Amino acid sequence: MLCTLSKRPFYALLRNTLAAIGLTALFAVPALAQQQVLKVTTIPEEAATEQMRKFGPLTRYLERTVGLKVEFTPVNDYPAAVEALVNKQVDLVWFGGFTHVQAQLRSGGKIVPIAQREEDTQFRSVFITQTGSGIKALTDLKGKQVSFGSQSSTSGHLMPRSFLLQAKIDPEKDFKRVAYSGAHDATIASVVGGRVDAAALDITVWRKFVDEKKVDTSKVNVFFTTPPYFNYNWSVHVDMPAALRERITKALLALSMDNPEGKEILTLNRATKYIATSAENYKSLETAGRSAGLIK
C-alpha cells in the first residue's frame, strides 16, 4: 500500500513535467521555422527584365542554401525599394550606398547591411559623352544638357553631383538642363541618342555594356572617372531573426568563382566575391548627401 501511494505523486509530477516540456518546445520554435518565404527585391538600376535575369540564379541558390522559398519581385523606383524594407514588406534588398543610407534614416537606424561585393569598397562613377562633343573635362559641362540616373542613385547621382560640387560646378546653376533617366541603361541610351550632351553612371554597368558590345566606344565614351567610394550592399531589417540573417550572410559570402554556380551568380552580379560589411562604411555617403543637399 505504501508502495502504491508513493508512485502516484511521482507519476503526477512526471506527467506535469512532460506537459511543461511540450509547451516550452512549442513556444521555443524559432521564427526561422515559421517563415515560409524569403522576399527579395533590388533598386531598379536596370530594366526589370535585366533584374530578373541577373538575380534568377541567386534566387535559386538562396532557396537551396537558406532552405526557404525565395520570391524576387522588382519594384518601380528606388524609393519603393527603401519603403519595402523599412516596412518589412520584403526581407532582403540589394541597395545602392545612398538608398541604404536613406533606409537607415527612414527606419531610425533599423537597417543592417550584411554583405557587399569586394568591388564596392572602391567603387567609381563615370561621365560619358559623344566622342565628337568637345567635352573633355567636368568644366566643359557648363552650359550643357546633362543626365543623372535616379535621384536616389549613389553612382548615378549622389557621388557624381558631389564631385561636381567639389569642382565648383553647380548643376542647377551651371548646366543648361539637368535630366534624370531613372536607370543606368537608360542613361547610356540618352547620350547615345543625343538627348543630352553628357551623363553620369555606374562604372560596372558601363563596363558591362562595353564588354557586351552594346555601346560603340568610338561614338560614346568616358571622359571622366570619379575617385573611389563605398557603394552597394545587401541589407535586411534588424527584426529579421538572427539565425536567418546568419544563414543568408553565410550563403552570400560562400559564393565563389571556383565553381560553376558561384561563377554564374557572381558574374551576373558584376562581382568577384561578396565580403562582410557594416553600417560604418556608408557614413561618408550620408555626409556627401547632406553636403549635396540631398538629405535635409
Helices and strands as residue ranges (DSSP letters): H 2-27, H 31-34, E 37-42, H 48-66, E 69-72, H 78-86, E 92-95, H 97-107, E 111-117, G 118-122, E 125-130, G 138-141, E 145-148, I 154-158, H 159-166, H 171-174, E 177-180, H 184-192, E 198-202, H 203-211, E 220-225, E 233-237, H 242-254, H 260-268, E 274-275, G 279-282, H 283-291
